[in-house]
Amino acid sequence: MPAKRTPNAAKRSGSRTPRRSAPPARSTIVGTARGDIVGVVLVVLAVALLATILVPSNAVVTSAVRDFLALSFGVAAPLVPTALFAFAVTFFLDGEEGVPTRVAIGLALVVLAVLAMVSLNMTDPSADPDAIFAPEAARAAGGYVGGAIAYCLLELVGGVVGNIVLVGLAVAGVVVCGFSISAAVTQARERLAEAAQMHEERVRTRREREIIDAAADQDVLLAAEAPANQSLFDEGAAPEPATTFIGARKTSVLKRGGRRREEPRAVLLDDEQPVTTVLERAPEKDEQPAAVPAFLDKAAKKAPKKAKADKTKKADKNDGADKGAQPPATLSRPGDADESYQLPPLSILRDNPDAGGAYAGESELAATAERLQGTLEEFGLTSRVAGWIAGPSVTTFKISMGEGERVSKIVNLEDDIALSLAAKSVRIFAPIPGTSLVGIEIPNEKPQPVFLSDVLPYATGGPLDCAFGRDSEGRPIVVDLAGLPHLLVAGTTGSGKSVLLNAIIMSMLMRATPEQVRLIMVDPKRVEFTGYAGLPHLYVPVVTEPRQAASALQWGVTEMERRLKVFEHYKVRDIKTFNKNVDGGKYAEMENPPKHMPYFVIVIDELADLMMVAGKDVESSIVRIAQLGRAAGIHLIVATQRPSADVVTGLIRANIDNRVALSVDNSINSRIILDQKGAEQLLGRGDMLVKLRGKKPRRAQGCWVSDEEIEKTVEFIRGQVAADYHEDILTAVVPSTPGGGEAGGAKDDDPLVWEAARIVVDSRLGSTSGLQRALSVGYARAGRIMDMLEAKGVVGPANGSKPREVLLDKDRLEELRSAEAAYKGVE
């Protein structure tokens, strides 16, 4: 029997998938809106209830509600809408879940406790308890609610214990609402501690004021129990043997804002100011770091009366700190041991007409301190000016930080302080090494120059002791170049860079013979070292050509390696030991005894010109000498007026860590030379930051040397000994061409190379195919021209299919072309 056919409609209906149930309708009110609505309703209800209680009305509803509240809660009825309002506020706060519930429970406990206490304390315990529920009694007490709780407590525990229980219930309600008793106790303890600390600070301030008043009566305040070798820049390190200084000081103490300011008074220490030197050896382990003088309360008590008259008289005479550190009684110069040679007398040098006087007047410094204190107070700081130390060009004001103030808050006010004091620049550094004070260096109104004759007498070491100048405290700075052993100097035009180099060179000429020190001077600018022409100390004439300078540096590397081999043969470690053995006759019995070796000092006035012409050769020679030159007695003094990254390269900076920064254009150049900003704020004309052996930079004023002094000194020396030059070293080594190519490569340049360079620089696209189209040459020739541009440093190396990077701009390209033209002219 044939099977029945199922209708298509039935099949279709059976194969259909059931329809998905419709999604539930979304709520039209989100959770936060729901909470806000509830809060608004409760606020309205609370305000309406409070208005009903406080504002009488004959309306039916309000009268009924008012009677209900009065009977239920009595005189405490306004507490109920107030608690309701507080509960409503919780709906508007973003916090943890369950906060409204917790607050509702807590407020209910507090309200019930208050109502019960009102009824309990307003009801006579001896009366009939039923009287509590009388309408008149309920209205006058805590209502029926409070009366019911009070009745239970009276029956069970009595009135006294009932009050205790209700107080505990109210406290529990407050805790349930979120109040932390332990946090409140901790906060109270902290406030008590702060109050005790403030009281101690006030007592300490009052004691300091009493100390200063006592010192004012005696006209002198001595820094008691302070070591003799105290310094502003000791950095807590062990003092070196010859580095002792007990210099005259001037310190003022000003009251904090809101009190009468006392007149600043001078703090006078011992009169001598010993020399600050940089020695070869490191400090001994058993040497203790220098301590900072403290103004102790017993200092004034122990001030000798004899010192009073002497110190006061000297202060009145000089009206400031005494600059006149007494030089050694007898001058010690290494060249004096050579009877065949006479060193130039110090009378050749100019005398400082202001020597021995004050760097700045007492009234000027006091006025500046007053203005500085006022500026700090204007910006809401409680810091105070604790003293000052006057120097040749700047005065360092010591700032005692206010309690809780950050150092950065003062450091960020550099420009504001400079504007307020009408100063050219202000330098702030923190902390003053070894103290908890901040230093603010402010320029003097009348800077005083430092002459070479002021500082040179303090050089009492080896032949490479050089007079640098005076630091910001007025102490002379003498640096032993043999111990550094190399120096990097940078500063813009007019900053005093060349004058500093002249001071270093003159220091060696005034103290050493040509047998002890030989010089190689490189002067690409041709005008800085012309006064030294014919000097017997010169190993070669003053070098002015970059190609010859590169050759001289390469010879320095060769001579260094030769000397190190000699030291290895004679089993000595450095030139000092070798010369000591030679002079002592230790090698006299040998068949070919060695001779005394002089120190070599290579002075480069402008590194940028050398790096432009023979950068790779100059850099490699400088790095090589900087690494090994100290033991061989070969030292570098490298100067530049453009301390950019392409001149003072990373290799040079890494190998010469002793640096002097004079005024530079911006903070970027300052960071290149000092690894930090600050040099851009210097005043110029010899104002400098000296960073030696990785220590923090020190502010100093360089020595001034006139052309007349140089001329007289060179003439005096030239009249005794004839110059013995070795000009063969200037041509013995042929450096590579600009950009590092092989010698003679510049002669084989394509005639179109400079036209190609101009096209590449203008288009900023180092493309070989682009040169091929622009110059209408073949691809092979365009490729050779691009390789030449890479060798000259115009473009970078090939980068696959991408165009080469263009390294120079139009100005640098013209400088390179001019330098290479000059380079070719000397071949």
SEFI-980053 format. One line per field, with one value per residue (C-alpha): residue number from 1; y, x, z. Coordinates in steps of 0.05 Angstrom, whole numbers. Last residue first. Layout:
N
k = NUM ...
v = Y ...
u = X ...
w = Z ...
//
This chain:
827
k = 827 826 825 824 823 822 821 820 819 818 817 816 815 814 813 812 811 810 809 808 807 806 805 804 803 802 801 800 799 798 797 796 795 794 793 792 791 790 789 788 787 786 785 784 783 782 781 780 779 778 777 776 775 774 773 772 771 770 769 768 767 766 765 764 763 762 761 760 759 758 757 756 755 754 753 752 751 750 749 748 747 746 745 744 743 742 741 740 739 738 737 736 735 734 733 732 731 730 729 728 727 726 725 724 723 722 721 720 719 718 717 716 715 714 713 712 711 710 709 708 707 706 705 704 703 702 701 700 699 698 697 696 695 694 693 692 691 690 689 688 687 686 685 684 683 682 681 680 679 678 677 676 675 674 673 672 671 670 669 668 667 666 665 664 663 662 661 660 659 658 657 656 655 654 653 652 651 650 649 648 647 646 645 644 643 642 641 640 639 638 637 636 635 634 633 632 631 630 629 628 627 626 625 624 623 622 621 620 619 618 617 616 615 614 613 612 611 610 609 608 607 606 605 604 603 602 601 600 599 598 597 596 595 594 593 592 591 590 589 588 587 586 585 584 583 582 581 580 579 578 577 576 575 574 573 572 571 570 569 568 567 566 565 564 563 562 561 560 559 558 557 556 555 554 553 552 551 550 549 548 547 546 545 544 543 542 541 540 539 538 537 536 535 534 533 532 531 530 529 528 527 526 525 524 523 522 521 520 519 518 517 516 515 514 513 512 511 510 509 508 507 506 505 504 503 502 501 500 499 498 497 496 495 494 493 492 491 490 489 488 487 486 485 484 483 482 481 480 479 478 477 476 475 474 473 472 471 470 469 468 467 466 465 464 463 462 461 460 459 458 457 456 455 454 453 452 451 450 449 448 447 446 445 444 443 442 441 440 439 438 437 436 435 434 433 432 431 430 429 428 427 426 425 424 423 422 421 420 419 418 417 416 415 414 413 412 411 410 409 408 407 406 405 404 403 402 401 400 399 398 397 396 395 394 393 392 391 390 389 388 387 386 385 384 383 382 381 380 379 378 377 376 375 374 373 372 371 370 369 368 367 366 365 364 363 362 361 360 359 358 357 356 355 354 353 352 351 350 349 348 347 346 345 344 343 342 341 340 339 338 337 336 335 334 333 332 331 330 329 328 327 326 325 324 323 322 321 320 319 318 317 316 315 314 313 312 311 310 309 308 307 306 305 304 303 302 301 300 299 298 297 296 295 294 293 292 291 290 289 288 287 286 285 284 283 282 281 280 279 278 277 276 275 274 273 272 271 270 269 268 267 266 265 264 263 262 261 260 259 258 257 256 255 254 253 252 251 250 249 248 247 246 245 244 243 242 241 240 239 238 237 236 235 234 233 232 231 230 229 228 227 226 225 224 223 222 221 220 219 218 217 216 215 214 213 212 211 210 209 208 207 206 205 204 203 202 201 200 199 198 197 196 195 194 193 192 191 190 189 188 187 186 185 184 183 182 181 180 179 178 177 176 175 174 173 172 171 170 169 168 167 166 165 164 163 162 161 160 159 158 157 156 155 154 153 152 151 150 149 148 147 146 145 144 143 142 141 140 139 138 137 136 135 134 133 132 131 130 129 128 127 126 125 124 123 122 121 120 119 118 117 116 115 114 113 112 111 110 109 108 107 106 105 104 103 102 101 100 99 98 97 96 95 94 93 92 91 90 89 88 87 86 85 84 83 82 81 80 79 78 77 76 75 74 73 72 71 70 69 68 67 66 65 64 63 62 61 60 59 58 57 56 55 54 53 52 51 50 49 48 47 46 45 44 43 42 41 40 39 38 37 36 35 34 33 32 31 30 29 28 27 26 25 24 23 22 21 20 19 18 17 16 15 14 13 12 11 10 9 8 7 6 5 4 3 2 1
v = 1397 1461 1486 1420 1428 1500 1476 1420 1470 1515 1456 1431 1500 1507 1439 1459 1521 1483 1427 1363 1290 1269 1198 1151 1135 1067 1006 979 1033 1056 1094 1166 1228 1290 1258 1267 1191 1186 1242 1203 1140 1180 1205 1133 1112 1171 1148 1077 1102 1143 1218 1270 1308 1312 1244 1205 1243 1221 1149 1152 1178 1217 1260 1324 1360 1419 1376 1324 1376 1415 1351 1333 1400 1388 1320 1341 1345 1275 1274 1243 1295 1285 1212 1229 1198 1148 1168 1186 1242 1292 1259 1210 1234 1235 1222 1249 1317 1355 1310 1337 1405 1388 1456 1477 1549 1588 1595 1657 1716 1675 1667 1741 1757 1702 1731 1803 1786 1743 1798 1849 1805 1806 1746 1744 1685 1648 1661 1597 1558 1486 1428 1364 1313 1267 1278 1352 1394 1468 1516 1583 1658 1681 1739 1705 1710 1637 1615 1572 1533 1507 1443 1374 1325 1380 1389 1358 1379 1451 1448 1426 1479 1535 1585 1570 1610 1573 1499 1466 1391 1333 1269 1262 1191 1186 1256 1243 1178 1210 1264 1336 1362 1325 1329 1404 1440 1498 1545 1489 1472 1410 1408 1342 1310 1268 1245 1172 1148 1200 1188 1120 1131 1205 1194 1142 1182 1244 1205 1170 1236 1273 1218 1210 1285 1307 1371 1387 1354 1399 1462 1442 1428 1500 1520 1452 1449 1388 1384 1341 1327 1324 1259 1257 1216 1142 1111 1079 1032 1032 1060 1123 1085 1099 1167 1202 1246 1184 1147 1208 1217 1145 1150 1213 1185 1126 1053 1034 968 997 960 972 1046 1047 1012 1063 1119 1092 1084 1156 1181 1145 1174 1243 1234 1222 1286 1324 1294 1315 1385 1387 1371 1422 1478 1528 1493 1539 1521 1452 1427 1494 1508 1549 1602 1631 1647 1649 1713 1681 1634 1660 1689 1631 1606 1534 1544 1479 1487 1432 1446 1418 1416 1398 1412 1475 1501 1503 1553 1617 1581 1528 1581 1621 1561 1552 1627 1630 1573 1610 1673 1632 1607 1673 1673 1724 1674 1613 1564 1495 1467 1393 1374 1315 1283 1302 1285 1313 1375 1394 1445 1508 1543 1603 1611 1669 1629 1625 1595 1633 1626 1569 1571 1510 1460 1422 1433 1398 1427 1496 1534 1584 1639 1633 1655 1731 1742 1710 1765 1754 1806 1837 1834 1899 1885 1815 1758 1714 1642 1608 1549 1503 1480 1411 1409 1367 1391 1451 1415 1435 1482 1547 1591 1661 1701 1773 1797 1847 1817 1802 1779 1733 1705 1691 1658 1612 1596 1524 1508 1534 1488 1432 1431 1412 1446 1405 1450 1510 1502 1540 1580 1597 1655 1645 1711 1716 1749 1750 1711 1728 1674 1682 1666 1632 1664 1635 1584 1595 1597 1629 1657 1728 1700 1675 1742 1779 1736 1750 1825 1825 1783 1831 1889 1854 1838 1910 1938 1891 1912 1862 1827 1857 1883 1845 1852 1908 1936 1866 1866 1853 1797 1812 1820 1745 1737 1695 1631 1631 1573 1546 1537 1488 1477 1540 1507 1467 1531 1538 1610 1627 1656 1617 1660 1693 1688 1760 1758 1782 1778 1844 1916 1911 1960 1950 1875 1879 1921 1875 1815 1845 1875 1814 1764 1789 1778 1705 1677 1618 1642 1660 1592 1558 1565 1531 1562 1500 1497 1441 1380 1358 1284 1243 1218 1146 1121 1166 1212 1194 1213 1259 1323 1374 1437 1487 1538 1562 1620 1649 1697 1650 1656 1717 1714 1782 1807 1814 1866 1832 1824 1840 1782 1765 1729 1690 1725 1735 1706 1735 1703 1732 1685 1692 1630 1569 1527 1462 1423 1403 1336 1318 1322 1258 1265 1297 1336 1381 1439 1490 1475 1459 1442 1473 1427 1462 1460 1533 1577 1642 1699 1769 1836 1814 1842 1818 1748 1748 1771 1716 1663 1690 1687 1616 1598 1628 1588 1525 1539 1553 1489 1449 1479 1461 1390 1384 1409 1359 1303 1324 1325 1256 1229 1259 1227 1160 1166 1185 1127 1080 1108 1096 1129 1088 1093 1029 1067 1123 1072 1038 1105 1117 1047 1058 1124 1088 1033 1085 1123 1059 1044 1109 1106 1036 968 930 972 1038 1010 985 1050 1090 1047 1058 1132 1143 1114 1146 1215 1233 1284 1342 1313 1246 1277 1316 1254 1209 1150 1168 1174 1099 1094 1124 1174 1156 1155 1226 1233 1283 1241 1176 1210 1249 1189 1145 1193 1200 1125 1114 1167 1139 1068 1089 1129 1068 1022 1071 1084 1010 1002 1063 1038 969 972 1012 1084 1136 1184 1208 1153 1168 1237 1207 1178 1246 1275 1219 1234 1307 1286 1246 1295 1348 1303 1307 1347 1288 1230 1194 1245 1304 1266 1247 1316 1346 1296 1311 1386 1380 1339 1383 1450 1495 1507 1517 1520 1480 1411 1413 1445 1387 1337 1371 1374 1300 1280 1322 1292 1221 1231 1260 1201 1150 1184 1187 1114 1095 1139 1102 1035 1050 1068 1046 974 933 890 817 790 758 682 653 623 548 520 502 432 411 470 459 386 400 450 402 353 285 235 173 109 65 0
u = 1999 1983 1930 1893 1874 1852 1805 1782 1765 1727 1686 1671 1649 1605 1573 1562 1524 1481 1462 1500 1483 1438 1413 1419 1359 1325 1340 1389 1412 1478 1522 1509 1514 1558 1612 1668 1674 1598 1601 1657 1614 1557 1604 1624 1550 1535 1594 1565 1494 1516 1515 1462 1477 1405 1384 1443 1442 1370 1389 1443 1394 1415 1352 1354 1338 1384 1437 1437 1440 1496 1536 1528 1555 1612 1627 1622 1696 1703 1751 1819 1859 1815 1833 1906 1908 1853 1783 1764 1715 1768 1831 1873 1933 2004 2055 2125 2101 2091 2140 2196 2188 2230 2244 2300 2287 2347 2356 2368 2337 2277 2258 2255 2221 2169 2154 2150 2104 2058 2052 2037 1984 1947 1933 1869 1859 1793 1735 1707 1642 1654 1623 1608 1663 1679 1754 1750 1690 1706 1649 1670 1667 1727 1695 1627 1570 1551 1479 1490 1542 1489 1461 1489 1537 1590 1613 1554 1504 1526 1520 1447 1436 1447 1497 1558 1595 1656 1658 1721 1727 1764 1731 1772 1764 1688 1681 1729 1695 1626 1646 1663 1659 1598 1562 1568 1617 1630 1681 1732 1790 1833 1889 1925 1980 2041 2081 2084 2043 1990 1987 1954 1879 1879 1934 1894 1829 1863 1897 1832 1793 1845 1850 1774 1760 1812 1784 1721 1748 1809 1768 1723 1781 1801 1857 1893 1947 1993 2034 2096 2134 2209 2248 2316 2365 2377 2445 2479 2532 2500 2537 2494 2428 2414 2446 2394 2371 2357 2322 2278 2264 2238 2197 2161 2154 2113 2113 2186 2218 2274 2251 2178 2191 2227 2168 2120 2164 2160 2084 2077 2123 2081 2016 2046 2069 1996 1978 2032 2006 1935 1961 1999 1936 1897 1947 1963 2016 2057 2129 2151 2175 2158 2192 2244 2192 2204 2130 2091 2054 2023 1983 1912 1915 1924 1852 1877 1922 1955 2009 2059 2095 2156 2164 2224 2283 2248 2250 2190 2157 2139 2130 2085 2039 2041 2012 1955 1940 1942 1892 1847 1852 1834 1770 1749 1675 1683 1669 1634 1663 1693 1754 1773 1832 1879 1919 1888 1950 2003 1960 1967 1912 1918 1854 1860 1804 1754 1693 1666 1732 1795 1836 1866 1939 1976 2021 2055 2126 2112 2084 2085 2033 2007 2050 2012 1945 1947 2001 1955 1905 1833 1784 1732 1658 1620 1546 1563 1528 1481 1497 1442 1465 1416 1434 1434 1510 1567 1563 1517 1453 1428 1449 1417 1448 1422 1430 1437 1410 1353 1342 1268 1281 1338 1296 1238 1284 1315 1249 1245 1306 1269 1209 1255 1287 1221 1193 1169 1203 1235 1301 1362 1390 1463 1479 1538 1566 1589 1646 1706 1673 1630 1605 1535 1491 1428 1378 1311 1263 1189 1169 1103 1129 1133 1172 1228 1231 1235 1293 1329 1317 1344 1404 1419 1416 1463 1511 1514 1520 1578 1615 1636 1700 1736 1806 1872 1887 1848 1907 1924 1997 2017 2065 2137 2152 2143 2214 2223 2261 2336 2370 2440 2431 2373 2343 2301 2260 2219 2191 2179 2169 2190 2142 2084 2025 1981 1908 1889 1816 1792 1717 1682 1686 1762 1780 1718 1726 1799 1783 1728 1774 1830 1786 1743 1799 1826 1759 1760 1695 1678 1608 1592 1612 1574 1508 1535 1538 1562 1623 1616 1659 1715 1717 1764 1831 1844 1830 1881 1857 1876 1943 1957 1937 1884 1898 1859 1906 1902 1859 1887 1849 1817 1743 1699 1624 1599 1532 1467 1420 1362 1296 1234 1186 1130 1176 1233 1291 1355 1423 1484 1550 1616 1675 1750 1784 1809 1832 1868 1880 1952 1938 1875 1810 1768 1703 1641 1628 1688 1656 1638 1703 1727 1801 1809 1758 1698 1693 1672 1653 1670 1621 1647 1619 1613 1543 1523 1546 1498 1442 1461 1458 1392 1362 1388 1355 1289 1292 1305 1246 1201 1224 1210 1140 1129 1152 1105 1047 1064 1066 999 971 997 966 899 902 918 860 812 835 823 753 734 668 632 557 565 615 565 511 558 572 497 486 544 513 446 477 510 445 408 461 445 369 354 373 309 249 282 312 244 210 265 256 180 188 236 185 125 155 224 204 155 108 108 95 34 8 15 61 114 61 52 120 91 139 203 244 224 225 267 331 301 257 315 362 311 303 378 390 334 363 434 412 369 428 473 422 408 482 496 438 459 532 513 557 621 624 598 555 487 447 485 454 385 409 433 365 329 373 352 279 283 323 269 224 271 220 172 187 121 73 106 115 41 18 61 35 -37 -26 11 -45 -103 -71 -69 6 64 134 186 154 122 186 227 178 179 256 261 209 243 311 280 250 315 355 308 313 389 392 349 391 453 421 395 322 286 296 307 250 267 293 239 241 276 231 229 268 224 229 160 125 159 143 71 65 95 40 62 51 17 53 32 0
w = 8 45 -5 -5 67 55 0 45 100 51 24 94 117 55 70 143 121 71 118 130 145 87 100 40 -2 10 -32 19 68 39 88 108 66 68 110 60 49 39 -14 -49 -49 -80 -135 -150 -155 -202 -245 -249 -263 -322 -321 -336 -271 -245 -274 -248 -182 -171 -189 -135 -82 -21 -15 26 -40 -26 8 -48 -103 -68 -57 -131 -151 -102 -133 -205 -218 -189 -131 -143 -104 -43 -41 -31 37 47 67 139 127 112 86 125 163 136 191 184 161 226 263 220 250 310 339 385 407 432 507 550 512 493 566 581 514 528 597 573 515 558 610 556 525 592 637 678 724 722 769 799 811 828 790 829 832 774 778 766 746 743 728 699 703 662 625 618 668 675 667 605 645 692 660 671 639 644 571 534 587 581 506 514 568 519 492 534 588 613 625 652 647 677 651 588 563 560 533 476 458 460 412 431 360 331 398 403 448 399 430 436 481 490 542 533 574 557 617 596 656 641 566 565 555 539 488 451 454 427 371 351 351 310 258 251 248 198 168 209 272 269 262 320 367 375 422 426 478 478 542 541 605 597 597 631 591 589 603 543 573 641 701 703 708 782 779 822 764 722 779 794 720 715 779 753 683 705 726 726 704 662 600 614 623 556 523 554 527 456 460 483 428 375 403 405 333 315 350 311 245 261 276 211 172 212 196 251 292 337 322 345 412 444 510 474 456 387 376 441 425 364 408 398 327 278 286 278 339 361 413 428 493 528 603 646 600 575 647 694 740 703 636 668 699 634 597 646 648 572 567 616 573 511 544 574 556 500 445 472 523 528 563 566 611 615 673 724 767 721 710 783 793 836 858 903 955 945 966 895 872 854 791 751 770 741 775 718 742 808 872 905 865 917 888 822 851 859 807 755 768 791 767 813 797 814 829 852 816 858 874 914 956 993 1063 1094 1095 1071 1000 993 976 929 873 852 798 787 723 701 767 777 846 834 762 783 840 792 741 792 828 806 850 911 903 880 948 979 1040 1101 1152 1120 1084 1109 1050 1044 998 952 927 855 816 863 920 980 1027 1054 1114 1139 1091 1112 1085 1104 1031 1007 942 971 1030 986 951 1017 1039 974 981 1052 1031 974 1023 1071 1015 991 1062 1078 1016 963 945 1004 998 1002 928 895 856 830 812 740 725 707 782 788 761 698 713 704 669 677 752 743 812 806 751 802 833 908 929 1000 1052 1023 1003 1056 1039 1026 1008 1076 1080 1085 1108 1103 1159 1202 1198 1216 1277 1298 1292 1333 1388 1397 1390 1455 1488 1471 1443 1489 1507 1435 1411 1468 1431 1371 1302 1266 1221 1170 1180 1136 1122 1164 1139 1158 1088 1055 1001 929 902 843 877 860 899 940 969 1040 1062 1126 1170 1221 1227 1225 1226 1203 1227 1189 1219 1253 1218 1260 1257 1207 1160 1191 1224 1186 1201 1167 1152 1128 1125 1127 1104 1141 1084 1080 1017 1020 1053 1014 1052 1058 1021 1052 989 1006 968 1023 1059 1129 1140 1208 1241 1274 1350 1354 1295 1328 1337 1345 1366 1440 1449 1380 1398 1456 1411 1362 1416 1443 1372 1365 1431 1409 1344 1384 1430 1370 1336 1400 1403 1330 1346 1405 1363 1308 1360 1388 1318 1305 1369 1351 1282 1313 1363 1307 1265 1324 1334 1262 1239 1187 1204 1246 1289 1302 1320 1369 1402 1409 1440 1488 1510 1519 1562 1607 1613 1634 1685 1719 1711 1735 1708 1689 1706 1690 1626 1602 1618 1581 1519 1519 1535 1477 1428 1462 1459 1482 1535 1537 1484 1519 1587 1560 1524 1587 1571 1622 1676 1674 1707 1770 1798 1836 1773 1756 1681 1640 1644 1618 1566 1536 1542 1506 1449 1442 1441 1390 1344 1349 1337 1277 1249 1252 1219 1163 1153 1144 1096 1056 1053 1027 965 972 952 903 944 922 958 1022 1024 1038 1104 1127 1109 1147 1208 1205 1193 1259 1300 1293 1337 1397 1438 1435 1388 1378 1407 1373 1308 1306 1325 1269 1219 1237 1233 1167 1136 1159 1146 1207 1201 1249 1218 1256 1257 1187 1158 1186 1157 1088 1089 1105 1053 999 1017 1017 948 921 948 919 851 855 872 812 767 790 776 707 695 632 649 587 563 564 499 455 456 397 346 340 281 222 197 221 190 124 126 144 89 40 56 76 25 49 37 -20 0
//
